[in-house]
Amino acid sequence: MLLRPSLLPALGVFAVAARHQNFTAAAQELHVTASAVSHHVRRLEEQLGTQLFLRHARGVRLTAEGRQLADAASAALADVATVAAHLQPRADSVQLRVTTLRSLSYCWLVPRLPRFTRAHPHVHIQLHTGHGLDRFDDNGPELGIRYGLGQWPGLHARHLMDDDLFPVASPALPGVHGLADAAGIVDLPLLSDLSPQGWRDWFRHAGVRVPAALPPMHTFADSTDAMRAAVYGMGAVLARTHIAQPYLQRHEVVRLPGPRLKARYAYYVVYSESQAPGHAAHAFMDWLLHEARDEATPIPALPGNPPGTG
């Protein structure tokens, strides 16, 4: 069917509502009322003859058809934003300050950043990494990516992606190739980081009975250091999906037997409640959400080091 130009405003409102999956949050971003957002969405549903959101007592949720349209609308708006960015003079270059965890920056964000900078050449990223949550004031970051329950005082938090835990080790670690099941992992040297869930949680989920006191482990304060220690054959580590991806892709570690354990924490994009994000920040958030949904796409290989090499 041909989408009438008069419905384009409704489609734009729908794209924002789909990104938030919350009419009130969409209304705040668009500076309209929640009822106005609902009106635009219903008008679009009537024109298309399909339900885009499931309404329930606690809010709204995209239908399968709504998700298809949201993905298409997000891609179309991103294309328009890319063209608009190229039309802007160089004087419009902006700095975007972003803070995140070192582990996520090293393993997930930085390898993907060239995709964003090619699409938005006028945006220059200032990336800061650390464990603490920086102050979001005039001199601080405009956006952050954090790992937790999604609740930080004074900050809006938008869900980015969930995580799973599973064991990995270097293929050169003695005993790895002889593992028949998850129970055999207990006999390997184990590595740990300071994550809220650890080996005991995973063994319980896998149905493996372990001693009341696990053997002493080498412990690292940062997940990246724990993964690197595993790469060098120091032991097996309980990896997080988004931290382990590049190491698995390069075959520096292999998955060990056993199930995935859904992590209690998830990744969120956060920004100040008292200061609305600018256009560059919104473009970056939209790009982050697209990357998080597109986990089937491997991260780019290092130049001269194609996937599958060391």
N, C-alpha and C positions, 0 to 999 in steps of 0.2 A: 504494500500500500504506500501511497505518497503521503509523507508527513507534511502537513500544512505549515507554512512559516509562522502562523499565529500560535502554533503549539511549541515553538522553540523556547519561549520563556518558561513554559511548564517543564520542558525537558531539562533545562538548566537547573531548575529548582529540584527536580527529581534526582539529578546527578549528585547534588549536594546532600540531599536526604539519604540517598543510597550510600554515600561515603560515610555518613555518621550512623546510619540505621537508627535515627532518632530525629523526629520532627522538631522537637524543641531546640536541640543543638543546631539543626539546620537553620531554623528561624533566627537564632542568635547570630550565626555567621552571615546570613543574608539581610539582617536588620529588618525582618518582617515578623508577623505573628505566626505561631504554630498553626493556627487555623488557615492562614493564607497558604502555608506549605501544603497542608492537607488538601486544600481546594485545588491547587495546581496538580497534585499527584492524582486526585480522583478524576480531574478533567482529562489527564493523559491516559488513565486507565480506561475511561469511557471511549476515548477516541481509538485506542488500540484494541479494545474489546477483550482485555485480559487483566487479571489482578497482578499488580506489581509488588504489593506489600501484604503480608498477613498481619492483621491488627489483633492485638490481645491486650489483656489488662495491664501488662507491664511495659507495653510499647509496641514496636513494629519490627517485622523481620522480612527481608526480601524473599519473594518466591523464586523458583527456578527461572521463570520468565523475567522477573525483575532483575536477577543477577545477570542474565544475558544482556539485557538492555543497559544495565549499569556499566558493565565492562565495555560495551560499544560506545556509550556516551563518554566514559572516562577517556577512552582512547581517542575519540574525536576531539574532545576538549584539549587533550594533551597535544594533538597535532596542531590545533589552532594556536595554542600557547607557544609552540615551537616556532611557527611561522611568525607570530607576533613578536617573539623575542628577536628574530633575525631582522625584523623591520625597525627595531629600536636603535637609536644612535648609541655609539659607544659611551656617551656621557651618562647613559642610563644604567651603567654597570652598578651592581649592588653587592655588598658583602653579606653573607649569611653565616651567622655563628651557630654552630651545632656542637652539642656535647653528647658523648656516649661512652659505653664501657670499652676498655681496650680490647677485650676478647672479641666483641661484636664488630668493632672497627676493623681489626686485623683480618678476621676470617670471613666477614659477610659484607660489611659496608664498603670499605675501601676498594676491594676488587670490582665492585659494581659502579663506583662513582663516575668513571669515565662515561658511562651511558647517560648519566644526568648532565654532566658538563658539556657533552656534545649536543644534547637537546636544548640546553639553556646556557649558551656561552657567555651571557651577560651576568650570570650569577657566579660569584667567587666564594668558595667554601672556606670557612675558618673552622677547622675541626679540632676539638679538645677532647681528650680521653682521660678517664679517671673513675674511681669507685664512688666518690662523693657526688651528691646532687648539687650542681652549681646554682648560685643565686641568679634568678631570672630577672635582673634589673636592667637599667639602661646600659650598663657596661658588661653585662653577662650575655649568655647565649640566648638566641631567639627560640631555638628548638632543642629538645633533648630526646634521646632514645634510652629508655631504662627498662630494667628487668625486675619485675615484682608483681604485686597484686593489683596494680592500677590505681592506687590511692596515695597521693602525695599532697600535703597541705599547700594550698595556694596555686595548684597547677591543674589544668585540664589534662586529661589522659585519654588518648585514643588508642584502642587495641591495634597492634601491628601484626603480631603473629605468635602462635603458641609454640611450645617446644616439647621435645621428647628426650628421654634419657635411654642410652643403650651402651653396652661395653664395646670398646675397641682396643686394639693393640697393634704394634708393629708386626708384620708378617715374619720378621726375623726373631721375634721373642721366643725363646725356647719353650716348648709345650703348646704353642698356639695351634700348630697343624694337627696335633693329636687330640684336640678337644672334641668330644662327642656330644656334649650337652652343656647346659648352663652350670651344672653342679661342678664341673671341672675347673671353672674360673676361680673358685675359692683357693685352688692350689697355686695360682699364678701370683707373682708380686703385684700388689694393687697400689694404684696411685689415687690420690684424693685432692679435691680443691675445697673451697669453703662454701659450696652451694648448700642450700637448705635441705636438699635430698641427696642421699649418698648410697653407698654400696648396700648397707643393710636394708634400705627401702627397696632397692632393685632386687636383691636376692629374695625378699619376701614376695614381691610381685611375681617373680619367676618361679616361685614354689620351691626354692632351694633352702634346705635347713642348714644353718650356719652355726658355729660355736657362739656361746654367749658373748665372748670377746673375740672380735676379728683380729687377725694378726696385725702387728704394727704396720702402718702405711707411711709412704713418703707423701707429704702434704704440701700443696702449693696454694698461695693466696690468690693466684690468677688462673683462670681456666685455660688461657693460652699457654702458660708455662706448663701446666699439667699435660696438655695435648702434645707439646713439643717433647716433653720427657717421654711420653709414650712413643712418639715417632722414633726417638733414639734408643728404644728398646729397654727402657727402665722398668716398664711394667704395663699392666692393663689399666685403662682409665674409663670412668663412666662419663661418656661424652654427651654433649647437647647437640641436637640436630644441626643448628645453624653454625656452631663452632666447628663441628667435625667435617662439614661438607667439603671444604677445599682439600683436607688431608685424605679423605676417602676418594675424592676425584683424582688426586695424584697418586693413589695407591700407596701412600706412606703409612696408612693404617688400614686394618680390615675389621669388619664387624665380627664380633664373637657370637656364639650361640646364645639364644635367649630373646625374650620379647622386648618391645619398647615400653617404657613407663612414661605416661603423660606427666609432664612437669607441673608442679603447683603454680609456679610463676610463669609469666608470659612477658613478651616485649611490648612496650607502649611508646608512642610518640607523645611527648609532654611539652606544654608551653604555658606561659603565665596566664592566670585568670584575669589579671589587671591590664594586660597589654595584648591586643589582638595581633595575630601573626600578619606579616605583610605578604605581598604577592609572591615574592620569592620563596617565603616559608611555605605558603600554600602549595606552590608548584612542587617543592621538595617533598611535602607530606604526600601529595598525590602520587609522586614517583615512588616513594617508599612503599606505599600500599600496593602499587602495581607490582613492584619487585617481590614483595612478600607473598602475593598471590601466585606469582609465576615461578614457583620453586622447581618446576620441571626444567627450566632453562639453566644450564650449568653456568657457573661463574666464569668469566674470561680467563683463559690460560695466560701465564706470564709469557712475554715475548721470548721466542726462541725455546719455549718449554711447553710443548703441547700437552693436553691432558693425557695422563697415562705414563708420563715420564717422571723421573725422580725429582 
